[in-house]
């Protein structure tokens, strides 16, 4: 939830800018507070299953954001997305380097960084153009397509737990 869309979020959900700002603050706090505990809980989980579960939680939280009818529901949806965020960024790099040949690991990592940069650069203009709810729906659609692009089974990569 980009800070640059604060006024749009407030307008879309009929909130004050302070209440919309609290959504962003709570999101950031939950990402920070949940990252280590969630990774300790899930460190022995198969990486593929954890990544797909994280994407499912992200999508569910985004859908809930799109259909939120009140501030409480919207806050819960953002907390769900924050939990997914906390796990995703802890496992994205290890997942990327495990699904490619050793000589392509730097390319895999640079793709993650590039994707993040493009999302940040395009997110604000798209949010302004499409609206916050439509942007959430678009993010949801893109993340639903992501597991097809991972090709875990096709690449011959063996399942690994996050911890090794």
Residue pairs with C-beta under 8 A, 6 or more apart in sequence:
1 9
1 23
1 24
1 27
1 78
1 81
2 120
2 123
2 124
2 127
3 24
4 124
4 127
5 123
5 124
5 127
5 128
5 132
5 135
6 17
6 20
6 21
6 24
7 17
7 20
8 127
8 128
8 131
8 132
9 15
9 20
9 23
9 132
10 16
10 17
10 19
10 20
12 131
12 132
12 133
13 20
13 68
13 71
13 74
13 132
15 71
19 71
23 74
23 75
23 78
26 75
26 78
26 79
26 82
27 78
27 79
27 81
27 82
27 85
28 82
30 79
30 82
30 83
30 86
31 82
31 85
31 86
32 86
34 82
34 83
34 86
34 87
35 86
35 87
35 89
35 90
38 83
38 86
38 87
38 90
39 87
39 90
39 162
42 50
42 87
42 162
43 161
43 162
43 163
44 161
44 162
44 163
45 161
45 162
46 159
46 160
46 161
47 91
47 94
47 95
47 98
47 159
47 160
47 161
47 162
48 150
48 152
48 159
49 159
50 87
50 91
50 162
51 88
51 91
51 95
51 150
52 147
54 84
54 87
54 88
54 91
55 84
55 88
55 143
55 144
55 146
55 147
57 80
57 81
57 83
57 84
58 81
58 84
58 85
58 88
58 143
59 140
59 143
59 144
60 80
61 77
61 78
61 79
61 80
61 81
61 83
61 84
62 77
62 81
62 136
62 137
62 139
62 140
62 143
63 136
63 137
63 140
64 73
64 76
64 77
64 80
65 74
65 77
65 78
65 81
65 133
65 136
66 133
66 136
66 137
66 140
68 74
68 77
90 162
91 162
92 112
93 109
93 112
94 162
95 150
96 105
96 108
96 109
96 111
96 112
97 105
97 108
97 109
98 157
98 160
99 108
99 150
99 151
99 152
99 155
99 157
100 107
100 108
100 155
123 135
126 135
126 138
127 135
130 138
152 159
